[in-house]
């Protein structure tokens, strides 16, 4: 004796509630990193400036 089974109602998956703090974090992008040549130029400039300051403060009195 076959038994009639009614089709089950479709279950609609409800989306998870989203954390409102996550959305802005996902849209952020990292800043551009400094290139190696720029960093080298900055270090060189700082080194020259320090050398100049030291030379002005402690003059070389050798003959």
C-alpha positions in Angstrom: 0.0 0.0 0.0 1.8 3.1 -1.2 1.7 6.0 1.1 1.4 9.5 -0.2 4.0 12.0 1.0 3.5 15.6 0.4 6.5 17.6 -0.8 8.3 19.5 1.8 8.1 23.3 1.7 11.3 24.9 0.3 13.3 26.4 3.1 14.7 29.8 2.3 18.2 30.3 3.8 18.3 33.5 5.7 21.6 35.4 5.4 23.6 35.7 8.5 23.5 39.1 10.2 26.6 41.0 9.1 28.9 42.7 11.5 28.6 46.4 10.6 32.3 47.0 11.6 33.6 44.5 9.0 32.3 46.1 5.9 34.5 49.3 6.1 37.5 47.1 7.0 37.0 45.0 3.8 36.9 48.2 1.7 40.2 49.6 3.1 43.3 49.3 0.9 46.9 49.4 2.1 48.9 52.5 1.2 51.6 52.3 -1.4 54.9 51.3 0.0 57.9 53.4 -0.4 60.2 52.3 -3.2 63.8 51.2 -2.5 65.2 54.2 -4.4 63.1 56.7 -2.5 64.2 55.2 0.8 67.9 55.2 -0.3 67.6 58.9 -1.3 66.0 59.8 2.1 68.8 58.0 4.0 71.5 59.7 1.9 69.9 63.1 2.5 69.7 62.5 6.2 73.3 61.4 6.3 74.5 64.5 4.5 72.4 66.7 6.7 73.9 65.1 9.8 77.4 65.5 8.5 76.8 69.1 7.7 75.4 69.8 11.2 78.3 68.1 12.8 80.8 70.0 10.6 79.2 73.3 11.6 79.1 72.5 15.2 82.6 71.0 15.5 84.8 72.8 13.0 87.9 70.9 11.9 90.9 73.0 13.1 93.6 70.7 11.7 96.3 72.5 9.5 
